[in-house]
Amino acid sequence: MNPYGLAVKVMQSQNIFTIGGSLSANAHGRDIRYGSLIDTVKSFRLLKADGSIVTVTPKDDLFRAVIGGYGLFGVILDVTLELTDDELYVMQTETMNYSAYADYFTKHVKGNPDVRMHLARISTAKKGFLKDMYVTNYELADHQDQLSSYSDLKEDEYTGLTKFALGLSRRYEWGRHWLWNTQQSYFLSQNGTKISRNNVMRSESTFLEYENNDNTDVLQEYFVPVKEYASYIDDLRQTLSDEDLNLLNITIRYVQKNEKADLSYAKDDMFSLVLLINEGFSKEDQADTARIIRRMTDAAIKHGSSYYLPYMTYHTKA
């Protein structure tokens, strides 16, 4: 974000990322019109292992290798990015069953020119586990001339309450249920609320801060073809039915097909599922989490899915 009424096209959900790191992971965001970050890069300068500095553009072979290449080809020094105008949105949230989501998205979101950004969550609480969902669309508002009234960057709202609820969900099933209801109720209460594009990206880093001597939170992300979503969720639910995984939250975004990067994770139109997992520090706990993540990955691969390499290193070389 910047103060000149412009915004990054690929909007991530937190403001804690570096630009070089985002390029190296080929990050994606909430905007359904743009895919991964590679689409918005005009050029960058790269410091290679031999000490030479080269300028790389989309016509160069290094472009496909470096973006999404996890730093294997050198250090990104600076980048020229395409930006987009700030816009005024209206938030619209509704609830649904997981089985209806892919069809809903295809019919009412993907082809709707007024929907600019999209976010969904599926319940990890015991009641409605991997069945209940809510979706939030950020639709282009009427009277874009009112944008200046909403353009001042806002502070996080209800951070303390959300952090408290997340803490309870790490320890208690009823806490997870309460967190789900709190999140869902908040977004439903915001229906019709106007918000600028820049303010959509409010930092989640504050309430996600967590320090404990016994456990920590980790992320895992799967990219599931849109047409495979419901059957994948059924397999994931079955996979976790006999496991003791402290799964706190699943956030869902849309990533359109994009194979411009050599290490592309979006070989089809995908739903990105970001899993927030609490795991213990002991070798036994970490080994158990690793085993479960490998089981989840096997279920994902069965449905033509991929997974995000920057997160856990629990997968086998195969």
N, C-alpha and C positions, 0 to 999 in steps of 0.2 A: 504494500500500500504506500501511497505517497500523497502529499498535500495538494496536488495539482488536478484533482478530479479524475485521476486515472487509477486503474487497478490492474494487477496481474491477471491474465486470462485464466490460468489454472490456479484456482483458489484452494489452498490447503485448509485443513480444519484447525490448525494452530499457527501461531506466528513465531515459533521458536526455531524454525529451520533456517539453515544457511542456504544461500543461492547455489554455491558450488555443490553442497551435499544434495540439494534437491535435483540438480542436473545429473549428478552421479547415480542417483537412484531413479531418475526419470519419473519424478513424482507426478501424481494426479490429484484432482480436487473434486469439488462439488458441481462445477459448471458442466452441464450435459452437452453443451455445444462444442466444447473443446476436449480433446483427449488428454494424453499425457503431455508433459512439459516440452518434449521435443518439438511439438508443433509451434511453439511460440519463440524459439531461439533463432535469431538472425545470424549470430556469430559468437565465438568466444576465443580467448587466448589460452593456450595450453603450454605449461612448462613440462617438457619431456625429460626422460631419465638422463639424457646426455647433456642436459643443461640448456638446450636450445628452446626458444619460444616461438610457437607458430600460431597464426590466426586460422581458425577452422570455421568453415561455412557449410551449409547443407549439401553443397556439391562435393565435399571432400569425404573420402572413406572414413577418416577418423571421426567424423561427425556422428555416424551411426554407432561407432564403437565406444566413444567416450560418454555420450549421453546414455545413461543406464548401464555404464561399464564399471561402476563402483570403484573408480580411482585407479584402475589397472593400467591406464595408458599415460598417466601424468597428473599434474595438479592444475585445476582450472583457476586461472588468475582473475579473469573478469568476463562478463557476458553482456551482449546486447539482446534485450528481450522485447518482443512486441507487447504493448499494453492495450487496454481497452478502456473506454469511457466508464466512469462511475454511473450507476443506474439506481433508480428507486424501485424497490420490490414490495410486494404484499405477500405475507406469509399465509399459507393455507395448509392445514394439517388434518388428516383423517386416519381412522383406524381400519384395519382389515385383517383377514386371515392370510397366512403366508401363501396358500395355494392360489390366491387371486392376484398376487403382487406382480408377477411377470406380465400377465395379460393387461393389468391396470397400467403398468408402466408403458408398455408398447402402444396402447390405445390412447392414453390420456396425457402422457408426459413426453415421451420421446418425440412425437410428431407435433407437439404443441409449441408454436413459436413464442408464446407468452411465458412459458416456463423456462427460466434461465438456469436455476440451480435446483438440486434435488437431494434429499437426505432421507434415509429410512433407518429404523431400528426394529429388531426382532427380540422378543422377550427371552431372557435367560433365567427368569424366575420359574420355580417349579410349576406353578399354575400357569398354563399357557406356554410351556417351555418350547421354544422354536416353532411356535404356531401364531401367537398374537404379534401383530405388527402395528406401527404407525409410520406414516410417510409425511414429509413436509416438502412442499413445493414453494419456491420463491418465484412468484409471477411478476411480470413487468406491470408496474402500477400506472394508472392514469395520471395525468398532470405531472409529467416529468419535470416541469418547471418548479415543483416544490422540493426538488432534490436538496437544495441548499439548506433547507430546514432540518434535514436528517443526516447531513454529511459530517458533522462533528463526530470524531471517533469516541465511542462509548466505553466505559469501564465494564468489566465483567459484572453480570447480575447474579445474585443469589449464590455466589461462589461458596460461602460458608455452609449453606444448607446442602448444596450438591456434594461438597467434600465430605460433610458429615454422613450423608446418605450413602455415599460410595464406601466410606469406612465401615458402616454397618453391614453393607452387602458383602464385604470381604469375610465377615465372621458369622453372619446369620442368614438363614434362608428368608426369614421374614423381612430382613433388611434389604435383601435383593428385590423382594416383591415391592417393598415401599419405594425403593429407588426407581423401579420400573414405572410405578404409578405416578411418582413425582415428575419424572421426565415427561411422560405422556400427557399428564394434566397440564404441565407448563406449556408445552407446544400447542396443545389444543386451545389453551386460553389466549394464545397469540394470534389466532385466526383473524385476518383482516388488518393486522398490525403492519405498518409501513416501516421499511428498513432499507438503508443504502447498501449497495453491493459491498463497499469497504467494511461496513459494520457487521456483515454476515460473518466475516472472518475475525471473530473475537477469540482471544487466546483461551484455550482450555488448559493451559499448562499449570495454572494456579491450583485448580481443584484436583488435578491429576498428580500434584506433588505428593509423594508418599515415602516416608522413611520408617523402616522397621528392622530390627535386628534378626528377625526370624523369617521374613518373607518379603517378596517384592512383586510388582506388577510387570508383566511382559506382554508384547503384542505378537500376533500372528495374523497374516492376511492371505486370503484366498480370492482368486479371480474366477468366477463361475459363469459360464455362458448363460445368457438370459434365458434361453429355452430350456436349460437344465436346472434352473433354480429350484423349483418345487421338489423335484426328485432328489436333488442334492441335499436339500434340507431334511428330507425324510431319512436319507442315509446318515447324515450327521447326527440327527436325533437318535437313531438306532445305535450308532457308534458310541455315543456318550451315555446311553441309557444304563450301562453297567460300569461306568467309570466315575471316579470321585475327582472331577476336574472343577476347580474353583473358577468358573467362567462368569465374569462380572458383567460383560456388555458386548454386544455385537452391533456395529454401525455399518450401514450399507450405502454405497455410492454406485454410480454408473460410470463405466469407462468404455468409450467406444473403441472399436477395432482400430489398432494402430501397430503396424509392423515396421515402422521406420527405424527403430533401434534394433541393433543386432540381438540384444537380449530382451526381446519384447515379451511382456507378460499379458498383452491384450491381443491375442491372435483371433479374437472374435469379439462381438459386443458382449461385455461382461458386467456382472454385478461384483463389486469389490466388497468383501466382507472382512472387516477389521475386528479381530477378537481381542478383548482385553482379559488377560488371565492372571490370577494371583497364584504364585508358586512359592514354596519354601526354599530356603537356602541349603538345606541338607542335601548330601549326595543322593540319598534315597528319594527325596521329594523331586529333585531335578531329573533324576533318571525316570521317575514315573511320569512326569510331565512330558519328557522327551518321547517316551513310548506312546503316550496318548496323542501327541501332535503328529507323530508318524502315522498313527492309525487315521487321524483326521485327514492327513495329506493323501493317504491311499484312497480314501473315500472321494476326495476332491478330484484326483487324477482320473478316477473311474468315469467322471462326468466331463472329461475334457478340460479340466480346470488347471490353473497354474497357481504358484504361490510366490510371495514377495521375498526376495533374497535378503534384504537388509535386516530382517528381524531374526528369529531364532535360528541357531545353527544345529538344530536337532535332527536334521534329515541325513539320511545315508548318502553316500556318493552316487549310488544308483538312482 
